[in-house]
Amino acid sequence: MPDSVLVITRVGDITADLVIRQLDERGVPVHRFDLADLRA
């Protein structure tokens, strides 16, 4: 099992929400990063 998982996503990304929920249920630490947080 990985130490943690990085999920790169965006606002309204329902698929990422589902993946994160499954990982949480399996006890896998998840870090979510929204691309909108990168300001050019």
Buried (B, 14 or more C-beta within 10 A) or exposed (E): EEEEBEBEBEEEBEEBEEBBEEBEEEEBEBEBEEEEEEEE
